[in-house]
């Protein structure tokens, strides 16, 4: 920061966060630069610049611990949040007033660090939406199943996902269930049909055959 007669002429805040330092400055600088790669910070400023009233409505509310953790989880882990962060990085005009309001509300309520931290969550995270037959995995197997840093495991019965072995090089491991509600039926044959299909990047521990049982 440069100063002349005790007054700042240039202000640079490289990790702006909520920009509290800038907003509470005693004097306005000739040049003021703030920066932060955090999508929530950028979204807040975009939203406030374009629709401050809506942001204020989402940010207004009492401090409730249950709400704080629920909103934190939603802002970080939900599919909406993942898509939000991806779009923030490619569309300079995009913003979300709900995310902005909830984020700044939590920023004021949260004690300590960690609020909406997403370090590592968005690094080539596979998006696989599965129905009860694992069709989501089948659709994405040709993409994520070949990644060296992505490991997928799909459970099912014998014969259900053999195309993963045939077409994508997955490994099928048989195992036998030892418990569960199904075993109340003494004639349960499905326990011998249990299979797990592992994508090629999965680690293969050197185990004895008798150690392959999961339970």
N, C-alpha and C positions, 0 to 999 in steps of 0.2 A: 504494500500500500504506500502510495506517495502522499506526503503531507506538505502543506505550506502554511506556516503560522498556526499550526495546530489543527488545521482543517484538512480533511482528506480530499485529494483531488482524484485519486483512482482507488476503487475498491474491487477486490477480486475474492469471490467466495467459491472455491472449487467444489466443495461438498455442501451445497446449499441447504438440502433438507427442506424444512419449512421456511427458510430464509429469515429466521427470527433475528439474526444479527443485522441483516440488511434493513429489515423493517423497523428496527429500533435504533438505527443509527442517529446520532445527534445532528449530523449535517448531511446534506445531499452532496454526493461526489460528482465531479464533472463526468467521470466515466465509471459506471458500475457494471461489473460482470459477475453473473452467477452461473453455476453449472452443477448438474447432478444427473448421472445416467439412470437413476431410479425412475421407472415408468410412472409410479404413483405421484412423484413430485411433479414431473412434466405434465401429467394428466390434470393435477390440481390447478396448475397455473393456466393451462389451456381452458379448463372449464370455468374458472373464475373470470377469466377475461371475456368469455362469451356468454355465460349464463350464471352470474353470481347468485341470483335469487334461488335457483334450484339447488345449487351447491349448499347454500345456507340452510335450506329446508332439510336436506339429508344430514347435515352436520349438527342440527339442533336436536337435543335430546338429553335425558338424564344419564349419568354414569351408572351403568348396570354391568356387573361382572360377567353375567351370562351373555349379554349382548356383545360385550367386548371380545370375548373368545369366539363366539359364533361368527362375528363379522371378520375377525382376523382369519379364521379358517376359510371362510368364503372368499375373502380377498386374495388369499394365497393359493388355495388348493382346488377351488372349483373349476370346472371346465370353462365357465364364463370368464374367470380371472385369467386362465391360461390364454384364451383367445384374445382377451383384452390386452395383455402384455405383448403378444405377437403383433397385434394391429397397431399398438402405440409405436412400435419400432419401424413400421413401414409407411404409416399414414400420418403426416405432420398436421393434418387438420382434424384428426379423430380425437374425441375425448368422451368420457362417461361421467355424468354429474353425480350419479349414485356412488360410484367408486370414489370420486373426489370427496364427496361429503362424508362418507363413512371413513375414508382414510384419514382425513384431517381431524375428525372427531376422535378416532382411536389414537392418533398421534398425541392428542392432548390428554388422553386418559391413561395411556400405557405407561407403566413404570419400568424404567430400565431400557435396555436395547432389545432388538428382535422384532419390533412391530413391522409386519408385512415384509420381512426379509425373505427374499426368494433366491438367494445365491445357490446356483447349481440346479434349480428346479426346471429351468427352461432350456437346458442344454441338451437338445435332441431327445426330448422326452417322447417316447412312443405314445401315440394316441390310439388306443384300441378299444372299441366299443363292442363288447361281446353279448350275444344273446345266450340262451341256455344251451345252444349247440356249438358255441365257440366260433361262429361264422366270422366274427370280427377279426379273430386271429388269422383265419384263413385268408381274408382279404388283405391283411397287412404282412403276411409271412414273407412275401417276396421282397418287402422293403426292410422292415425291422428285423426280420429273422436272419438277415445277412450282415447286420451291423456287429462289429467286434465288441462294442461296449454296451450292447443291449442283450439281456438274457431273459428269455420267455419260457414259461412252463405252462402246459395246458393239460388239465386232468380230464379223464373220460374213461369210456369202456373200450374194450378191444374192438378194433375195426372202425371206430368213429372218425379218426383223424389220420388214417394211413397215408393220405395224400401229402401230409407234411413231410413224411419220410421220403416218399417217392419223388416229390417235386422240389422240395426245398432242403433236403439233407438233415432233417430233424432226427433225433434219436428217441425211440420208444422204449420205455423201461416198465416192465410189468411188476406188479406188487400185489399183495393180498391184504385186504382189510381184515383187521382183527376184532373190530368193535363197531359200535354205532347201532342206530335203530334197526337197520336192515337185518342185522344178525339175530334179532329176536325171532326171525323166521329161520328155522333150522334148515330149510330147503333153499336158502339164499345162495344162488350160484354166481351172482354178480361179483362176489368178493374175489372170485378167481379171474374176473375179467378187468380188474382195475388196471389202468395204464396212465403213465405220465409221458407226454411228449416234450422234449427239451430242444430249444433252438440250438444251432451249431456253436454259438459263443458260450454256451453254458459250461461251467467248469466241471470236469469229470474226475472226481476224487478216486484214488486208488483204494477201493474197498473190496473186501472179501464178499463173495456172493451172498453169504448168510447175513451180511450187514446192509443189504440193499432194502430191506423192509423199512417202511417209514414208521411203523408203530409196533 
